[in-house]
């Protein structure tokens, strides 16, 4: 059994995709500047840093304050559990991308292995995922600007200017995106490692904060215990913990523009556990060591709070710059990834043909422009004074949609194991745990959704998400007869 439009070879593995509609001037998807190929211009250093930077954004730098407030030190366990599950999702995705290097993203293998409807649902849901996530990032950017200028209206205008700048940079070349993400991610890495070192030093000297608390390793269990708010608080932290990991699958959208993907993609995925331990667990432990968890406010960045509470006001301003660039980085990743997702949808005739056109610089210009225009509507929410409510709403919707995306990756892998067992046996990068781990992941995702339904603020957002799938179902009903196999390949030239 093979996917739609797929030509298997003698071994049962799919060959390079064949086009059912050439991109001629008379076709439904005409060429623009004779460009139909995404270029493999992202080097190993780009991919490694994109893999780190894509998953470290507002969810960690801003949302972790709400998570710490809800769960106390036990939030570390929440992050560790979710991170472990998502590592196996990444391994499943990695094996599938290595199975057929003509897959440009997980949307492609879902369409091939499950069916064209899966590509439609996954592609458009991933688009909405990053639209909603980008809105959360824009709300965060507004908050970070407001930290300096103390003028919410002006901060909103500066957030709009930041979004426009990201659009301009993305319109240049994919290599420009790679360079921008490389430096953005490097700033995050340096900042988090510096914070961890600082927390250790502060704990050793026992520095007291202006509020009366003191830096100490015992802060992890002294103020009400490791689980101060009980099981209800522990489970309440799952929503923001799940949102903190959105974007971890981002390298799955760079496959078509990655140099030497057989080496680069597995290397980036295999480093996920170390990144989780350092940049998530290490960072959260550092925060709650430097400052007692009950002094962390839920409405602002705990990273900035830590440095402010211990009296380093200048350093707090530096950290605010870091979290600002972090949010910009995540927005940049979202703009990039969903413009490529729209490109893939257009070449399956699942989206307007304009999204399948590339500019003379080899970037999907219309996808970028429309994405930014939709994202800019978040500035209305950002201008609202009810920041925490708006942020919780968009992050919960984002978390639910990403759980769907991650689940579809796992289901695609299970289908692959069923129809291509020989390919799995010969895989150079097999997923550990196999089908049993897949079922455990899916059960965990169901459990997480049940937890989201327990809290009033997250339950409201959860109730809205079925409307999206109803809209998609209607859209697929009218589009299903037009869908074809993706007719755009990749180009190995610069």
C-alpha positions in Angstrom: 0.0 0.0 0.0 1.4 3.4 -1.0 0.3 7.0 -0.8 -1.5 8.9 -3.4 0.4 9.6 -6.6 3.3 7.4 -5.3 5.4 5.1 -7.6 7.0 2.3 -5.5 10.2 0.7 -6.7 10.9 -3.1 -6.4 11.7 -2.9 -2.7 8.3 -1.3 -1.9 9.9 2.1 -1.1 8.6 5.2 -2.8 10.7 6.7 -5.5 11.1 10.4 -6.0 7.6 12.0 -6.3 6.2 12.2 -9.8 4.3 15.2 -10.8 0.7 15.0 -12.0 0.7 18.6 -13.2 3.8 20.3 -14.5 4.3 23.9 -13.6 4.0 25.4 -17.1 2.6 28.8 -17.9 -0.8 27.1 -18.7 -1.0 24.9 -15.6 -2.9 25.8 -12.5 0.4 26.5 -10.7 2.5 28.5 -13.1 6.1 29.2 -12.6 7.4 32.5 -11.3 10.9 33.4 -12.5 11.3 29.7 -13.6 11.6 28.7 -10.0 9.8 25.7 -8.6 12.5 24.3 -6.3 13.3 25.1 -2.7 17.1 25.3 -2.4 19.3 23.3 0.0 21.0 26.4 1.5 20.8 25.6 5.2 24.1 24.2 6.5 24.7 22.0 9.5 25.4 24.9 11.8 22.1 26.5 10.7 20.1 23.4 11.4 21.7 22.7 14.8 20.9 26.2 16.0 17.4 26.2 14.4 16.7 22.9 16.3 17.6 24.7 19.5 16.1 28.1 18.9 12.8 26.9 17.4 11.7 25.3 20.6 13.0 27.9 23.0 10.7 30.9 22.9 8.0 32.7 24.8 6.7 29.4 26.3 9.9 29.0 28.3 11.0 32.6 28.8 7.6 34.1 29.6 5.1 31.2 30.1 7.3 29.4 32.6 6.3 32.1 35.2 2.7 30.9 35.1 3.8 27.3 35.2 6.1 27.8 38.2 3.3 29.7 40.0 0.9 26.8 39.4 3.1 23.8 40.2 6.1 25.1 42.1 9.4 23.1 41.8 7.5 20.0 40.5 7.1 21.8 37.2 10.5 20.4 36.4 9.0 16.9 36.3 6.2 18.1 34.0 8.8 19.5 31.5 10.9 16.3 31.8 7.9 14.0 31.0 6.7 16.1 28.1 10.2 16.5 26.7 10.8 12.8 26.9 7.6 12.0 24.9 8.4 14.6 22.3 11.9 13.2 21.9 10.3 10.0 20.7 8.0 11.9 18.4 11.1 13.5 16.9 12.8 10.2 16.4 9.7 8.9 14.6 9.8 12.0 12.4 13.5 11.5 11.7 13.1 7.9 10.6 10.3 8.9 8.2 12.3 11.8 6.7 15.3 9.4 6.2 12.9 6.8 4.6 12.3 9.2 1.7 14.5 12.2 1.2 12.0 13.6 -1.3 9.7 14.4 1.7 10.0 18.1 2.3 8.2 18.0 5.6 6.0 15.8 7.8 3.0 17.0 5.8 4.4 15.1 2.8 4.8 11.8 4.6 1.4 12.1 6.3 -0.2 12.6 2.9 1.7 9.6 1.4 1.3 7.2 4.3 -2.1 8.0 5.7 -3.8 9.6 2.8 -4.2 13.0 1.1 -6.8 14.1 3.7 -4.1 13.8 6.3 -1.8 16.1 4.4 -4.6 18.6 4.1 -5.5 18.5 7.8 -1.9 18.4 9.0 -0.7 21.2 6.7 -3.5 23.6 7.5 -3.5 22.8 11.2 0.3 23.4 11.3 -0.3 26.7 9.6 -2.8 27.7 12.3 -0.5 26.3 15.0 2.2 28.9 14.1 -0.4 31.6 13.5 -1.6 31.2 17.1 1.9 30.6 18.4 3.1 33.7 16.6 0.3 35.7 18.2 1.5 34.5 21.6 5.0 35.6 20.7 3.8 39.0 19.5 2.0 39.4 22.9 5.3 38.5 24.5 7.2 41.0 22.4 4.8 43.8 23.4 5.3 42.9 27.0 9.1 43.0 26.7 9.1 46.4 25.0 6.8 47.6 27.7 9.4 46.6 30.3 11.6 49.4 29.0 9.3 52.2 27.8 6.4 51.8 30.2 3.9 52.8 27.5 1.7 49.9 26.3 0.5 51.7 23.1 4.0 52.5 22.0 5.2 49.0 22.9 2.5 47.6 20.6 3.7 49.8 17.7 7.3 48.5 18.3 6.0 44.9 18.2 4.4 45.7 14.8 7.7 47.2 13.6 9.5 44.0 14.8 7.1 41.8 12.8 7.6 44.0 9.7 11.4 43.7 10.0 11.2 39.9 10.2 9.1 39.8 7.1 11.6 41.9 5.2 14.5 39.6 6.3 12.6 36.5 5.3 11.9 37.9 1.9 15.6 38.0 1.1 16.9 34.4 1.0 16.5 31.2 3.0 20.1 31.6 4.0 19.3 34.9 5.6 16.6 33.1 7.7 19.3 30.5 8.7 21.8 33.2 9.7 19.2 35.2 11.6 18.1 32.1 13.5 21.7 31.0 14.1 22.5 34.3 16.0 19.1 34.5 17.7 19.6 30.9 19.0 23.2 31.7 20.1 21.9 34.6 22.2 19.4 32.2 24.0 22.1 29.6 24.6 24.6 32.1 26.1 21.8 33.6 28.2 20.5 30.4 29.7 23.9 28.9 30.4 24.9 32.3 32.1 21.7 32.1 34.2 22.5 28.6 35.3 26.0 29.6 36.3 24.8 32.7 38.1 22.2 30.7 40.0 24.9 28.3 41.3 27.1 31.2 42.4 24.2 33.0 44.1 23.2 29.8 45.9 26.8 29.2 47.1 27.0 32.7 48.6 23.4 32.8 49.7 22.6 36.2 48.3 19.3 37.7 49.7 16.8 39.3 47.4 15.1 42.7 48.2 11.9 40.8 49.0 13.7 38.9 51.8 14.2 35.5 50.1 17.6 34.0 49.6 19.3 32.1 46.8 19.7 28.5 47.9 19.5 25.0 46.6 17.0 24.3 49.4 14.5 26.6 47.7 13.5 23.5 45.6 11.8 22.0 48.6 11.7 24.5 51.5 8.7 26.6 50.6 5.8 24.1 50.9 7.7 21.2 49.5 8.6 20.0 46.0 4.9 19.8 45.1 3.5 22.7 47.2 0.1 22.9 45.4 -0.4 19.1 45.3 -1.4 17.0 42.3 -3.8 19.7 41.1 -1.0 22.2 40.9 1.3 19.7 39.3 -1.2 18.9 36.5 -2.1 22.5 36.1 1.4 23.2 35.0 1.1 20.8 32.0 -0.6 23.3 29.8 2.3 25.9 29.8 4.8 23.1 29.8 3.4 21.7 26.6 3.3 25.1 25.0 7.0 25.6 25.9 7.9 22.7 23.5 6.0 24.0 20.5 8.5 24.3 17.6 10.5 21.3 18.6 9.4 19.7 15.4 10.6 22.7 13.3 13.5 21.0 11.8 11.0 18.7 10.1 10.0 21.7 7.9 13.6 22.4 6.9 14.2 19.0 5.2 13.9 20.4 1.7 16.3 23.2 2.3 18.9 21.3 4.3 22.4 20.4 3.0 23.3 16.8 3.5 20.0 15.9 5.3 21.0 12.3 5.9 23.7 13.5 8.3 22.4 16.8 9.5 18.8 15.9 10.5 19.7 12.9 12.7 22.5 14.8 14.4 20.0 17.6 15.3 17.3 15.2 16.5 19.8 13.1 18.6 20.8 16.2 20.5 17.2 16.8 21.8 17.6 15.1 25.2 20.7 17.1 26.1 18.9 20.3 25.1 15.9 19.5 27.2 18.1 18.8 30.3 20.2 22.0 29.9 17.8 24.6 28.4 14.5 23.5 30.1 15.3 21.6 33.3 18.5 23.5 34.0 17.0 26.9 33.4 13.9 26.2 35.6 16.0 24.8 38.4 18.3 27.8 38.2 15.3 30.2 38.5 13.9 28.4 41.5 17.3 28.2 43.1 18.0 31.9 42.8 14.5 32.9 43.9 11.9 31.0 46.0 9.2 29.7 43.6 6.4 31.6 45.4 8.1 34.9 44.6 7.9 34.3 40.9 5.1 36.3 39.3 2.9 34.6 36.6 2.5 37.8 34.5 6.1 38.4 33.5 9.3 36.6 32.5 10.8 34.8 35.5 14.2 35.2 33.8 13.9 38.9 34.1 12.4 38.6 37.6 15.3 36.6 38.9 17.9 39.2 38.0 15.6 42.0 39.2 14.9 40.3 42.6 18.5 39.7 43.3 19.3 43.4 42.7 20.9 43.2 39.3 18.6 45.8 37.6 21.0 46.4 34.8 21.3 42.7 34.2 17.5 42.4 34.2 17.5 44.8 31.3 20.0 42.7 29.5 17.9 39.6 30.1 14.8 41.4 28.8 16.7 42.0 25.6 17.4 38.3 25.5 13.8 37.3 25.9 12.8 39.9 23.3 15.1 38.4 20.8 13.9 35.0 21.8 10.3 35.9 21.0 11.4 37.5 17.8 13.3 34.3 16.9 10.3 32.1 17.6 8.1 34.4 15.4 10.7 34.3 12.7 10.7 30.4 12.8 6.9 30.4 12.6 6.9 32.8 9.6 9.4 30.6 7.9 7.8 27.2 8.6 4.2 28.0 7.7 5.2 29.8 4.5 6.9 26.5 3.5 3.8 24.5 4.6 1.6 26.7 2.4 4.1 26.1 -0.4 3.6 22.4 0.0 -0.1 22.7 0.2 -0.3 24.8 -3.0 1.7 22.1 -4.9 -0.8 19.5 -3.8 -3.6 21.9 -5.0 -4.8 22.2 -1.3 -4.1 25.9 -1.1 -4.3 28.9 -3.5 -1.7 28.6 -6.3 -0.1 31.9 -5.4 1.4 30.2 -2.3 3.2 27.8 -4.5 5.2 30.5 -6.3 8.7 31.4 -5.5 10.3 34.8 -5.8 13.6 35.3 -7.8 15.3 34.8 -4.4 13.8 31.3 -4.1 11.4 32.1 -1.2 7.6 31.7 -1.1 6.8 35.4 -1.1 3.0 35.2 -1.0 3.0 32.8 1.9 5.3 35.0 3.9 3.2 38.2 3.3 -0.2 36.6 4.0 1.2 34.9 7.1 2.5 38.2 8.5 -0.8 40.0 7.7 -2.7 37.4 9.7 -0.2 37.4 12.6 -0.6 41.2 12.9 -4.2 40.7 14.1 -2.5 39.6 17.4 -1.6 43.2 18.0 -5.2 43.8 19.0 -4.9 41.3 21.8 -1.5 42.6 22.7 -3.0 46.1 23.1 -5.5 44.7 25.7 -4.7 45.1 29.3 -5.9 41.6 30.1 -2.6 40.1 29.1 -2.6 36.9 31.2 -6.1 35.9 29.9 -5.1 36.6 26.3 -1.8 34.8 26.6 -3.5 31.7 28.3 -6.1 31.6 25.5 -3.7 31.6 22.6 -1.2 29.3 24.2 -3.8 26.7 25.1 -5.2 26.7 21.6 -1.6 26.4 20.3 -0.9 23.5 22.6 -4.0 21.5 21.5 -3.2 22.1 17.8 0.4 21.0 18.2 -0.7 17.9 20.1 -2.7 17.1 16.9 0.4 17.7 14.7 2.6 15.5 16.9 0.0 12.8 17.0 -0.3 12.7 13.2 3.5 12.3 13.0 3.3 9.3 15.3 0.3 7.8 13.4 2.2 8.3 10.2 5.1 6.4 11.7 2.8 3.5 12.8 1.4 3.3 9.3 4.9 3.3 7.8 5.8 0.4 10.1 2.8 -1.5 8.9 3.3 -1.0 5.1 7.1 -0.9 4.9 8.5 -3.3 7.5 11.6 -4.0 5.4 12.4 -0.3 5.2 12.2 0.0 9.0 14.5 -3.0 9.4 17.0 -1.4 7.0 16.7 2.1 8.5 19.9 3.9 9.5 18.0 5.9 12.1 15.3 3.8 13.6 13.0 5.1 16.3 13.6 3.3 19.6 10.6 1.8 21.4 8.7 1.0 18.2 4.9 0.6 18.2 4.6 0.2 22.0 6.2 3.7 22.4 3.9 5.1 19.8 0.8 3.9 21.8 2.3 5.3 25.0 2.8 8.7 23.3 -0.8 8.9 22.0 -2.1 7.9 25.4 -0.1 10.6 27.0 -1.4 13.2 24.6 -5.0 12.1 25.4 -4.2 12.4 29.1 -2.8 16.0 28.5 -6.0 17.0 26.8 -8.0 15.7 29.7 -5.9 17.8 32.0 -6.5 20.9 29.9 -10.2 20.4 30.3 -10.0 20.5 34.1 -8.9 24.2 34.4 -11.5 26.9 33.5 -9.1 29.1 31.7 -7.7 26.3 29.5 -11.1 24.5 29.1 -12.5 27.5 27.4 -9.8 27.5 24.7 -10.0 23.7 24.4 -13.7 24.0 23.6 -12.9 26.3 20.6 -10.5 24.0 18.8 -13.2 21.5 17.4 -14.5 24.4 15.3 -11.2 24.4 13.4 -11.5 20.8 12.5 -15.1 21.3 11.4 -13.9 24.0 9.1 -11.2 21.8 7.8 -13.7 19.0 7.2 -15.9 21.3 5.1 -12.8 22.5 3.2 -11.6 19.0 2.4 -15.1 18.0 1.2 -14.9 20.6 -1.5 -11.1 20.2 -2.2 -10.7 16.4 -2.1 -11.2 15.9 -5.9 -8.5 18.4 -6.8 -5.7 17.2 -4.5 -2.6 15.7 -6.3 0.9 14.5 -5.3 3.2 17.4 -4.6 4.7 18.5 -7.9 7.6 20.6 -6.5 11.0 19.1 -5.8 14.2 20.3 -4.2 17.3 21.7 -5.8 20.8 21.0 -4.5 22.3 24.0 -6.1 22.9 27.3 -4.4 
